[in-house]
Every structure is written in structure tokens, then in C-alpha cells.
Amino acid sequence: MRRAARLFLIINARGGRRAVAGRRLAADLGVSLRTVYRDVADLQLSGVPIEGEAGVGYTLRKGSDIPPLMFTREELEALVVGSRFMQAFAGERLAAAARQALTKVDAVLPDDLRRRTERSRIIAPPIRRRAAQRQRLDLLHAAIEEGHAVRFRYVKEDGSASGRDVEPLCLVFWGQSWTLGAWCRMRTDFRNFRVDRMEALEVLADFVSSEPSRGLPAYLAAMGADPDLAL
């Protein structure tokens, strides 16, 4: 088991709502106190809800306990592979959430299932050139959640470009590329835009329309998809 996962497990299993002293954690893990401080800091930076400080002790934030998990081997591998794909292809926001979720799951798995996760040969290696697209995906994801319109310069395959103000509705991954499903204010109709062809993307202050004819179910119906996917 990775040391950070073991640290999380010990705090989760033994601390409850009571703080666990750093020296006790160090003794349980067989490492130095300095290493415990470093690992706790790493977990906190990755979003794991550990509270406390040196000399006081550490505990999980209220409501963050991890219940016992029961997975079949196939279910577990599906979770691991899904997380790897999120880390490789999604925006940094969801990639970080996937890493955090796997740390929590790994901390409470029995040894045989944990070894299964380590043996999975379905891999999605990250590619450095996707860094700019990760930023765009994060911006678009936030705009969709908050209901804001966005503006960008869109470059078509033939090299021609135009400015667009759109109301973002959903992000769709097609295996090779991400597209944004949106209501285009210039075309007054639904359009799909490849995220890798967007430039100068910005989130606008104005909100998307509340008209059902411009919402996600209407978009899905226009694309020939099941509108219930919006539920």
C-alpha cells in the first residue's frame, strides 16, 4: 500500500472525530515524524479532507468518513481505468478529483483487491500537449456549472476563424477530442465546437437563457440523442 494511502487509512480508522497525534502515526507507519508532516501536507494539497497541525494531531473533516467498500474485481478495475482516463483526458479539476477519489478508495481496500488495481494493464498515459486544453475544459466546466455564457475565437479545419458568443450546455468526449455542445448566439441555433480549436476563451458575466428551447434537453433532441440524458 502506498504510504499516503496508509496514512489516510490510519486517520480514518483510528481517529474518528478525535485527533491522532503525529508521533502515533509515525510509529504506526514506521517512518519519521517529518515524513508524516510531509505526507499529510501532500494529502491536504490533493484535496483529502484532513484537518489539524503539527503538535495538535490530525483528523478527518466531519462527514468525510469512508464506509467499508465491497467491489468485485471487475468493478474495481472499471473504477481504476475510469480514473486513469479522467486524469489523462479531462480538465485538471476533474483529474485532481479522480486522483483524490482513488486515494480514498485505495486506503480502505483489502490487500488482494489493492494488488488488483496495481496489476491493471489498461493505461491512459497523460500527454503534455493537452495542458492548454485542460485549462479550457476547466473554464468551460465552470461556466456550465455556474450558467455563464462564454466567448472565444473558433478556428475551423480550413483555417478560417470567427468570434463566437455561446451558451454552453455540455462537454462531450469522443475518444480523440472534446466538443462543447452549446447554443450559438450568432447562428441562433445549437452548435458543436471542438475544444482544441478554441482560442482566447473567456467566461462572460451574463447568464445563459432559461428558455427550455435553448436548454440541454432541447440540444440533445436536436442532436438525435435521448433528452433524458439531461436528467
C-alpha positions in Angstrom: 0.0 0.0 0.0 1.3 3.5 -0.8 2.4 5.3 2.4 0.0 8.3 1.8 -2.9 5.8 1.5 -1.8 4.0 4.7 -1.7 7.4 6.5 -5.2 8.2 5.3 -6.5 4.8 6.4 -5.0 5.1 9.9 -6.5 8.5 10.4 -9.9 7.3 9.1 -10.0 4.0 11.1 -8.5 5.2 14.4 -9.1 8.9 14.7 -12.9 9.2 14.3 -13.6 12.7 15.5 -10.6 12.6 17.8 -7.3 13.9 16.5 -4.5 11.3 16.0 -1.1 12.5 17.1 1.6 12.8 14.5 4.0 10.7 16.6 1.5 7.9 16.8 1.1 8.0 13.0 4.8 7.9 12.6 5.1 4.9 14.8 2.3 3.0 13.1 3.9 3.7 9.7 7.4 3.1 10.7 8.6 6.5 9.4 9.9 9.7 10.8 7.6 12.5 12.2 8.9 14.8 9.5 7.7 12.2 6.9 4.2 12.2 8.4 4.1 16.0 8.2 5.1 15.9 4.6 2.6 13.2 3.7 -0.2 15.0 5.5 0.6 18.2 3.6 0.6 16.3 0.3 -2.8 14.8 1.0 -4.2 18.1 2.0 -2.9 19.7 -1.2 -4.6 17.0 -3.2 -7.9 17.7 -1.5 -8.1 15.0 1.0 -10.1 16.5 4.0 -7.6 16.1 6.7 -7.6 18.8 9.4 -5.0 19.5 12.1 -1.5 20.6 12.5 1.9 19.6 14.0 1.7 19.3 17.7 -2.1 19.0 17.8 -2.9 15.9 15.8 -4.9 15.1 12.7 -8.5 14.1 12.0 -10.9 13.9 9.1 -13.3 16.7 8.4 -16.8 16.0 9.7 -18.8 14.0 7.2 -15.7 12.6 5.4 -15.6 9.1 6.8 -15.1 6.4 4.3 -17.5 3.4 4.9 -16.5 -0.1 4.1 -16.4 -0.8 0.4 -17.4 -4.0 -1.4 -16.2 -4.3 -5.0 -15.9 -7.2 -7.4 -12.6 -7.3 -9.2 -14.3 -6.1 -12.5 -16.0 -3.2 -10.7 -12.7 -2.2 -9.1 -10.8 -2.3 -12.4 -13.6 -0.2 -14.0 -13.1 2.4 -11.3 -9.3 2.5 -11.7 -9.5 2.6 -15.5 -12.1 5.3 -15.4 -10.0 7.4 -13.0 -7.0 6.9 -15.3 -8.9 8.2 -18.3 -10.2 11.2 -16.3 -6.6 12.0 -15.3 -5.4 11.7 -18.9 -8.2 13.4 -20.8 -10.3 15.6 -18.5 -9.6 19.1 -17.2 -7.3 19.4 -14.2 -10.2 20.0 -11.9 -11.8 16.6 -12.6 -8.3 14.9 -12.9 -7.5 16.0 -9.4 -10.8 14.8 -8.1 -10.1 11.4 -9.7 -6.7 11.2 -8.0 -8.3 12.1 -4.7 -11.1 9.6 -5.0 -8.6 6.8 -5.8 -6.5 7.6 -2.8 -9.6 7.3 -0.6 -10.7 4.0 -2.2 -7.2 2.6 -2.1 -7.0 3.3 1.6 -9.9 1.1 2.5 -9.4 -1.8 0.1 -8.3 -5.2 1.3 -4.8 -6.3 0.1 -5.9 -8.7 -2.7 -8.1 -6.0 -4.4 -5.4 -3.4 -3.9 -3.0 -5.6 -5.8 -5.6 -6.0 -8.5 -5.6 -2.2 -9.1 -1.8 -2.3 -9.4 -1.9 -5.1 -12.0 -4.4 -3.5 -14.4 -2.8 -3.2 -17.8 -5.4 -0.7 -19.2 -3.5 2.5 -19.2 -4.3 6.1 -20.3 -0.9 7.9 -20.3 -1.1 11.7 -20.0 0.2 13.8 -22.9 1.9 17.1 -22.3 0.4 18.8 -25.3 -3.1 18.5 -23.6 -2.1 21.1 -21.0 -3.7 24.1 -22.8 -6.9 22.1 -23.4 -7.1 21.1 -19.8 -7.4 24.8 -18.9 -10.1 25.3 -21.5 -12.0 22.3 -20.2 -11.8 23.7 -16.6 -13.1 27.1 -17.8 -16.0 25.5 -19.8 -16.9 23.1 -17.0 -17.1 26.0 -14.5 -19.2 28.1 -17.0 -21.6 25.2 -17.5 -22.0 24.7 -13.7 -22.5 28.4 -13.0 -24.7 29.1 -16.0 -22.5 31.7 -17.7 -22.1 32.4 -21.4 -18.6 32.2 -22.9 -16.7 33.9 -25.7 -14.0 32.5 -27.9 -12.3 32.7 -31.3 -13.1 29.5 -33.2 -10.7 28.2 -35.9 -12.2 25.8 -38.4 -10.4 23.0 -40.1 -9.7 25.1 -43.2 -8.0 27.8 -41.0 -10.9 30.4 -41.2 -11.8 31.9 -37.8 -14.7 33.7 -36.3 -15.7 35.1 -32.9 -18.4 33.3 -31.0 -20.6 34.1 -28.0 -22.3 30.9 -26.9 -24.3 29.4 -24.1 -22.5 26.2 -23.0 -24.7 23.2 -22.3 -22.4 20.1 -22.1 -19.0 18.7 -22.8 -18.7 15.5 -24.8 -15.7 13.3 -25.2 -15.4 11.4 -28.5 -12.2 9.4 -27.8 -10.0 11.7 -29.8 -11.4 15.1 -29.0 -13.7 17.1 -26.7 -16.6 19.1 -28.1 -18.7 21.7 -26.5 -22.5 21.5 -27.1 -23.9 25.0 -27.0 -26.5 27.5 -28.2 -24.7 29.8 -30.6 -26.0 33.4 -30.3 -24.6 34.3 -33.7 -26.3 31.3 -35.5 -29.3 31.3 -33.2 -29.2 27.5 -33.2 -27.4 24.7 -31.5 -23.8 24.0 -32.5 -20.9 21.8 -31.5 -17.4 23.2 -31.1 -14.2 21.3 -30.8 -12.4 22.5 -27.6 -8.9 22.2 -29.2 -9.9 24.7 -31.9 -10.9 27.4 -29.4 -8.7 30.4 -28.8 -8.9 33.4 -26.4 -11.6 31.7 -24.3 -13.3 33.8 -21.6 -16.3 33.4 -19.4 -18.8 36.2 -19.6 -20.7 37.9 -16.8 -24.1 37.3 -18.4 -26.0 34.1 -17.8 -27.4 31.6 -20.2 -31.1 31.7 -21.2 -33.6 29.9 -19.1 -35.8 29.2 -22.2 -36.4 25.4 -22.5 -35.9 25.6 -26.3 -32.3 26.6 -25.7 -31.6 24.1 -22.9 -29.8 20.8 -22.7 -32.8 18.5 -23.3 -33.6 20.5 -26.5 -30.0 20.3 -27.6 -29.9 16.5 -27.1 -33.1 16.1 -29.0 -31.7 18.2 -31.9 -28.6 16.0 -31.9 -30.7 12.9 -32.1 -29.8 11.8 -28.6 -32.1 10.9 -25.7 -33.3 14.0 -23.9 -33.4 12.0 -20.6 -29.6 12.1 -20.6 -30.0 15.6 -19.2 -31.7 14.3 -16.1 
